Amino acid sequence: MGLFEPAPSELFLDIDSKREGNSTHFRESRQKPRFPVEVDIQIHPRNSPAVPGYTVEISESGMAAMLRDEVPVGEVVRLEFTLPLGKVEVHALVRQHNAFRYGFQFLEPASPHDPIGQTCLQLARDHSAHPFKRY
């Protein structure tokens, strides 16, 4: 996966309740496409010191990050990171945790004018112009 290439959809599949023989039916669970982006991030839990990490993917509605320290699922945190198009400070809900990987849902969706929205728009354009190019 390159910097400007959407993450494979199999990363975001939920198992549907229907099973036929040995095959399992899948359905996409994301409303907004996620794109791989790796930048340093600071997670600020409410009553704990900042937790450093790095982002893995981003979309207009959330992101995934790798963290060494634990952050409780269900907690609202402040995220600070810098994208190529600007500095970001946003509040998010910790939605999931799997080993060192965390999923965050932004409390305010991105707009086309903020760095998250602009970055996702640029990544989507780059991908549609060069769907098979590796960056």
Helices and strands as residue ranges (DSSP letters): G 9-12, E 13-20, E 23-28, E 35-36, E 40-44, E 51-58, E 62-67, E 76-83, E 86-98, E 101-106, H 115-129
